[in-house]
Amino acid sequence: MPEKTRHRLILCVLSFCLLITVVLGYFELSFALLWAAFVLLVCLVIRLIKPEIWGPVRPKTPPSSDIPDHILIRVDGENEESHWVDNVEYVIGRGEDCNLTLSGDATVGRKHCRILYRQYSREYYIEDLRSKNGTYLGTRRLEPFKQEKLLDNAEITIGYRCYRFVRGRK
């Protein structure tokens, strides 16, 4: 479901719940308070069970000096390509707004996957953005919107391309 549609649906459901709360408050205040507490509890449970419904959580951007140097090296091509992963959120896909644009490959989605850096744990994670052909970490296909820890020398397959995630030096 597109992000705009998902947000509109959530807004409509919450608006309906607010309307029910107001109507119940008109008749009996205690019913309105119970209903509001129930709606809040349901929202919290949904957030814990299926966080992708609410949309991806955007990490705060630390100063660039706090991000360790890592690179993606293409290992399946004749010409070696290397790309610095120097953002907190490094998006890979066919789209022009991606950090690493893989144009000309129909097996790669517009926003295929992303690599996230978590400053508090100083670790990298990879997440498939519900791509049609999937993102592979080693031989295992990643579940959409489920973040997997990236270790040094991890192999990442995106479409027909294979990359190795390694520590580098600028």
C-alpha positions as CSV (number, residue, x, y, z in Angstrom):
1,M,0.0,0.0,0.0
2,P,1.5,3.4,-0.9
3,E,2.6,5.6,2.0
4,K,0.1,8.4,1.2
5,T,-2.8,5.9,1.1
6,R,-1.7,4.3,4.3
7,H,-1.5,7.6,6.1
8,R,-4.9,8.7,4.9
9,L,-6.5,5.4,6.0
10,I,-4.9,5.7,9.5
11,L,-6.1,9.4,9.7
12,C,-9.7,8.3,8.7
13,V,-9.8,5.5,11.3
14,L,-8.4,7.8,14.0
15,S,-10.9,10.5,13.1
16,F,-13.8,8.0,13.3
17,C,-12.5,6.9,16.7
18,L,-12.4,10.6,17.8
19,L,-16.0,11.1,16.6
20,I,-17.1,8.0,18.6
21,T,-15.3,9.4,21.7
22,V,-17.1,12.7,21.4
23,V,-20.5,11.0,21.0
24,L,-19.9,8.8,23.9
25,G,-18.7,11.8,26.0
26,Y,-22.0,13.5,25.3
27,F,-23.9,10.6,26.9
28,E,-21.5,9.3,29.5
29,L,-18.0,10.6,30.2
30,S,-16.7,7.3,31.7
31,F,-17.6,5.4,28.4
32,A,-15.7,8.0,26.4
33,L,-12.6,7.7,28.6
34,L,-12.7,3.9,28.3
35,W,-13.1,4.1,24.6
36,A,-10.2,6.5,24.2
37,A,-8.0,4.2,26.4
38,F,-9.0,1.2,24.2
39,V,-8.2,3.0,20.9
40,L,-4.8,4.1,22.3
41,L,-4.0,0.6,23.5
42,V,-4.9,-0.8,20.0
43,C,-2.7,1.7,18.3
44,L,0.2,0.8,20.6
45,V,-0.2,-2.9,20.0
46,I,-0.3,-2.4,16.3
47,R,2.8,-0.2,16.5
48,L,4.6,-3.0,18.3
49,I,3.4,-5.9,16.1
50,K,3.5,-4.3,12.6
51,P,5.5,-1.1,12.7
52,E,5.6,-0.8,8.9
53,I,1.9,0.1,9.0
54,W,2.8,3.5,10.5
55,G,5.7,4.0,8.0
56,P,9.4,3.6,8.3
57,V,11.1,5.3,11.3
58,R,13.6,7.8,10.1
59,P,16.8,7.9,12.1
60,K,18.2,11.1,13.3
61,T,21.2,12.3,11.3
62,P,24.4,12.4,13.4
63,P,27.4,14.5,12.3
64,S,29.1,12.8,9.4
65,S,32.3,12.4,11.4
66,D,30.4,9.9,13.6
67,I,29.7,7.5,10.8
68,P,32.4,4.9,10.3
69,D,33.8,4.5,6.8
70,H,32.2,1.5,5.0
71,I,32.0,0.8,1.3
72,L,30.0,-1.3,-1.0
73,I,32.2,-3.1,-3.6
74,R,30.6,-4.7,-6.6
75,V,32.0,-8.2,-6.8
76,D,30.2,-9.7,-9.8
77,G,31.3,-7.3,-12.5
78,E,34.5,-7.0,-14.5
79,N,35.1,-3.4,-13.6
80,E,35.3,-2.9,-9.9
81,E,32.8,-0.4,-8.5
82,S,33.0,0.9,-5.0
83,H,30.5,3.3,-3.3
84,W,31.0,5.0,0.1
85,V,28.2,4.4,2.6
86,D,28.5,7.8,4.3
87,N,24.9,8.6,5.3
88,V,22.8,7.5,8.2
89,E,20.2,6.3,5.6
90,Y,21.7,5.1,2.4
91,V,19.0,4.2,-0.2
92,I,19.8,1.9,-3.1
93,G,17.5,1.7,-6.1
94,R,16.6,2.7,-9.7
95,G,15.3,6.1,-8.7
96,E,17.3,9.3,-9.2
97,D,16.8,10.4,-5.6
98,C,18.6,7.3,-4.3
99,N,22.2,7.5,-2.8
100,L,23.2,4.6,-5.1
101,T,21.3,4.7,-8.4
102,L,21.3,1.4,-10.3
103,S,19.6,2.6,-13.5
104,G,19.0,0.3,-16.5
105,D,18.2,-2.8,-14.4
106,A,14.5,-3.7,-14.4
107,T,15.1,-6.2,-11.5
108,V,15.9,-3.3,-9.2
109,G,13.0,-1.3,-7.6
110,R,12.8,2.5,-7.6
111,K,13.7,2.4,-3.9
112,H,14.9,-1.2,-3.5
113,C,16.6,-1.3,-0.1
114,R,18.4,0.9,2.3
115,I,21.4,0.6,4.7
116,L,20.9,2.3,8.1
117,Y,23.5,3.3,10.6
118,R,22.5,3.3,14.2
119,Q,24.7,5.7,16.1
120,Y,23.8,4.4,19.6
121,S,25.0,0.9,18.8
122,R,27.5,1.9,16.1
123,E,26.1,-0.9,13.8
124,Y,24.8,-1.0,10.2
125,Y,21.5,-2.6,9.2
126,I,20.0,-3.4,5.8
127,E,16.3,-3.3,5.1
128,D,14.4,-4.3,2.0
129,L,11.8,-1.7,1.0
130,R,9.3,-4.2,-0.3
131,S,11.1,-4.7,-3.6
132,K,9.5,-7.0,-6.2
133,N,12.6,-9.2,-6.7
134,G,13.9,-8.9,-3.1
135,T,17.2,-8.1,-1.5
136,Y,19.5,-11.0,-0.4
137,L,21.9,-11.0,2.5
138,G,24.1,-13.9,1.6
139,T,21.7,-16.5,0.2
140,R,18.8,-15.5,2.4
141,R,16.0,-13.2,1.1
142,L,15.2,-10.3,3.5
143,E,11.7,-9.8,4.7
144,P,10.3,-6.4,3.7
145,F,10.8,-3.7,6.3
146,K,12.7,-6.0,8.6
147,Q,16.1,-4.7,9.5
148,E,19.0,-7.2,9.5
149,K,22.4,-6.5,11.0
150,L,25.2,-6.0,8.4
151,L,28.5,-7.5,9.3
152,D,31.9,-6.8,7.7
153,N,32.3,-8.7,4.4
154,A,28.6,-9.4,4.1
155,E,27.4,-10.2,0.6
156,I,24.3,-8.2,-0.6
157,T,22.5,-9.1,-3.8
158,I,20.3,-6.5,-5.4
159,G,18.8,-7.5,-8.7
160,Y,21.5,-9.0,-10.8
161,R,24.3,-7.2,-8.9
162,C,26.2,-8.5,-6.0
163,Y,28.1,-6.2,-3.5
164,R,30.3,-6.8,-0.5
165,F,30.0,-4.5,2.5
166,V,33.5,-3.9,3.9
167,R,35.2,-1.4,6.2
168,G,37.2,1.1,4.1
169,R,39.4,4.1,4.6
170,K,38.9,7.5,2.9
